[in-house]
């Protein structure tokens, strides 16, 4: 009988000591993962801030039996997503603060076998050379039950969440890059272009460098027009004075339309030109300008297949319908290609 009492007494001591150890154990946790993704910060921010996108890249959604549902609006403060799965029980994430393009705050609540667990999620989006660093953090304070549970099990909190964070960020990268790479080409056919006056500068380059160099040239022309109170009457254009597709070189002018003729002073780097009204074959490229070579090939193929003849005296040109500086997703860029025909 005395032995039993001693054993019970020892057990009580162990329980008390264990309780004291667990109670005094630091329950503060911070789990963090980051990845540099080759995409603009605003685009990545919108992808994460819109909770309707989470099913496409969040690794939680891959868990067998997972059922994720939006609650109310998918973006903005109070946007929420909830889930249920047998392995991890019910959970809910609510957006609590939004700083456009740089930071998101979210509250995490999970129902587990030991009760309700809470944490705070922080997303930051920091531009870096070649892309954006996306940082995903979960932090909080474990309850006594949570500390007890993770003391007796094989994995700690970081080992549970970190692989999910890392896989999700990889999925996020693939998902966003895929969206940015989307493009389409449509040969619209024969039409008449009205021509008109434009302010321009001219240079020579390789075809693959045209879009990059044209962006700086457009800024130069627009600045000149602003300084000299010259009106702008349309979207920028790239005129190919000479274009050698075989060798990949060109002499081109980058222009900004103006409603009437402008006489520029001698020695001016920005000049005034006139595009004659002409019959053209038009093609629309939706997507990054790096796909322009394929769009040009499609246009020339259309001309050949329809028995048309390229005007040897005409100068093919492109209209930049959208400004890449204002639209961060290349899939939404629009370029119109015009090749003069007889």
ZICOR-V899993 format. One record per backbone hydrogen bond with DSSP energy under -0.5 kcal/mol. CO is the residue of the C=O (numbers start at 1). NH is the residue of the N-H. E is the energy in kcal/mol with one decimal. If there is no record, write none. Layout:
# ZICOR-V899993
((CO & NH & E) (CO & NH & E))
This chain:
# ZICOR-V899993
((1 & 5 & -2.0) (2 & 6 & -2.6) (3 & 7 & -2.6) (4 & 8 & -2.6) (5 & 9 & -2.6) (6 & 10 & -2.9) (7 & 11 & -2.6) (8 & 12 & -2.4) (9 & 13 & -2.2) (10 & 14 & -2.5) (11 & 15 & -2.6) (12 & 16 & -2.7) (13 & 17 & -3.0) (14 & 18 & -3.0) (15 & 19 & -2.6) (16 & 20 & -2.6) (17 & 21 & -2.6) (18 & 22 & -2.7) (19 & 23 & -2.9) (20 & 24 & -2.3) (21 & 25 & -0.8) (27 & 142 & -2.2) (29 & 140 & -1.9) (31 & 138 & -2.8) (33 & 136 & -3.1) (35 & 37 & -0.6) (35 & 134 & -2.9) (37 & 39 & -2.5) (37 & 132 & -2.6) (40 & 44 & -2.0) (41 & 45 & -3.0) (42 & 46 & -2.3) (43 & 47 & -1.7) (44 & 48 & -2.0) (45 & 49 & -3.2) (46 & 50 & -1.6) (49 & 51 & -1.0) (50 & 53 & -2.2) (51 & 54 & -1.0) (53 & 56 & -1.9) (53 & 57 & -0.6) (54 & 57 & -1.0) (54 & 58 & -2.9) (58 & 61 & -1.5) (59 & 62 & -1.4) (60 & 63 & -1.7) (63 & 66 & -2.3) (67 & 84 & -1.2) (69 & 82 & -2.9) (70 & 72 & -0.5) (71 & 80 & -1.0) (73 & 80 & -0.6) (74 & 51 & -2.7) (76 & 79 & -1.9) (79 & 95 & -3.0) (80 & 71 & -2.7) (81 & 93 & -2.8) (82 & 69 & -3.0) (83 & 91 & -2.0) (84 & 67 & -1.6) (85 & 88 & -0.5) (85 & 89 & -2.1) (90 & 111 & -3.0) (91 & 83 & -2.2) (92 & 109 & -2.6) (93 & 81 & -2.4) (94 & 107 & -2.9) (95 & 78 & -3.5) (97 & 105 & -2.5) (98 & 100 & -0.6) (99 & 102 & -2.2) (99 & 103 & -2.3) (102 & 125 & -2.1) (103 & 99 & -2.8) (104 & 123 & -2.6) (105 & 96 & -2.7) (105 & 97 & -1.5) (106 & 121 & -3.3) (107 & 94 & -2.2) (108 & 119 & -2.0) (109 & 92 & -2.4) (110 & 112 & -0.7) (110 & 117 & -3.2) (112 & 115 & -1.6) (115 & 112 & -2.7) (117 & 110 & -2.8) (119 & 108 & -3.0) (120 & 139 & -2.2) (121 & 106 & -2.7) (122 & 137 & -2.5) (123 & 104 & -2.3) (124 & 135 & -2.5) (125 & 127 & -0.5) (126 & 133 & -3.3) (128 & 131 & -2.6) (131 & 128 & -2.9) (132 & 37 & -3.0) (132 & 134 & -0.7) (133 & 126 & -2.3) (133 & 135 & -0.6) (134 & 35 & -1.9) (135 & 124 & -2.0) (136 & 33 & -2.2) (137 & 122 & -2.4) (138 & 31 & -3.4) (139 & 120 & -3.0) (140 & 29 & -2.4) (143 & 147 & -2.6) (144 & 148 & -2.4) (145 & 149 & -2.6) (146 & 150 & -2.5) (147 & 151 & -1.2) (148 & 152 & -1.4) (149 & 153 & -0.8) (156 & 160 & -1.1) (157 & 161 & -2.3) (158 & 162 & -2.7) (161 & 165 & -2.3) (162 & 166 & -2.6) (163 & 167 & -2.4) (164 & 168 & -2.3) (165 & 169 & -2.4) (166 & 170 & -1.9) (167 & 171 & -2.4) (168 & 172 & -2.7) (169 & 173 & -2.3) (170 & 174 & -2.2) (171 & 175 & -2.5) (172 & 176 & -2.6) (173 & 177 & -2.5) (174 & 178 & -2.1) (175 & 179 & -1.8) (176 & 180 & -2.4) (177 & 181 & -1.9) (178 & 182 & -0.6) (179 & 182 & -0.7) (184 & 286 & -2.8) (186 & 188 & -0.9) (186 & 284 & -3.0) (189 & 282 & -2.8) (191 & 280 & -2.9) (193 & 278 & -2.0) (196 & 275 & -2.9) (197 & 258 & -1.9) (198 & 273 & -3.3) (199 & 256 & -2.4) (200 & 271 & -2.7) (201 & 254 & -2.3) (203 & 252 & -2.5) (205 & 250 & -2.2) (206 & 209 & -1.6) (207 & 210 & -1.2) (209 & 213 & -2.3) (210 & 214 & -3.0) (211 & 215 & -1.4) (212 & 216 & -0.9) (213 & 217 & -1.8) (214 & 218 & -2.7) (215 & 219 & -1.7) (216 & 220 & -1.9) (217 & 221 & -2.4) (218 & 222 & -2.8) (219 & 223 & -2.4) (220 & 224 & -2.1) (221 & 225 & -2.5) (222 & 226 & -2.4) (223 & 227 & -2.6) (224 & 228 & -1.5) (225 & 230 & -3.1) (226 & 229 & -1.2) (229 & 231 & -0.5) (236 & 320 & -2.7) (237 & 239 & -0.5) (237 & 255 & -2.9) (238 & 240 & -0.5) (238 & 318 & -2.4) (239 & 241 & -1.1) (239 & 253 & -2.9) (242 & 251 & -2.3) (243 & 245 & -0.7) (244 & 248 & -1.3) (244 & 249 & -1.7) (248 & 207 & -2.3) (249 & 244 & -2.9) (250 & 205 & -2.4) (250 & 252 & -0.5) (251 & 241 & -1.1) (251 & 242 & -2.1) (252 & 203 & -2.4) (253 & 239 & -3.1) (253 & 255 & -0.6) (254 & 201 & -1.4) (255 & 237 & -2.5) (256 & 199 & -2.5) (257 & 233 & -2.1) (257 & 234 & -0.5) (262 & 264 & -0.7) (265 & 268 & -1.8) (269 & 271 & -0.5) (271 & 200 & -2.7) (273 & 198 & -2.1) (274 & 276 & -0.6) (275 & 196 & -2.4) (278 & 193 & -3.0) (279 & 341 & -2.2) (280 & 191 & -2.9) (280 & 282 & -0.5) (281 & 339 & -1.9) (282 & 188 & -1.5) (282 & 189 & -1.4) (283 & 285 & -0.5) (283 & 337 & -3.3) (284 & 186 & -2.3) (284 & 286 & -0.6) (285 & 287 & -0.7) (285 & 335 & -2.6) (286 & 184 & -2.4) (288 & 291 & -1.8) (289 & 292 & -2.3) (291 & 295 & -1.6) (292 & 296 & -2.8) (293 & 297 & -2.2) (294 & 298 & -2.2) (295 & 299 & -1.8) (296 & 300 & -2.6) (297 & 301 & -2.4) (298 & 302 & -2.0) (299 & 303 & -2.2) (300 & 304 & -2.3) (301 & 305 & -2.8) (302 & 306 & -1.6) (303 & 308 & -2.5) (304 & 307 & -1.5) (309 & 342 & -2.7) (310 & 312 & -0.6) (311 & 314 & -1.2) (314 & 316 & -0.6) (316 & 240 & -2.7) (317 & 338 & -3.0) (318 & 238 & -2.4) (318 & 320 & -0.5) (319 & 321 & -1.2) (319 & 336 & -2.5) (322 & 324 & -0.7) (323 & 326 & -2.2) (323 & 327 & -1.3) (326 & 328 & -0.5) (328 & 330 & -0.8) (329 & 332 & -2.2) (330 & 333 & -1.6) (333 & 287 & -2.7) (334 & 321 & -1.1) (334 & 322 & -1.3) (335 & 285 & -3.3) (336 & 319 & -2.8) (337 & 283 & -2.3) (338 & 317 & -2.2) (338 & 340 & -0.5) (339 & 281 & -2.2) (340 & 311 & -2.1))
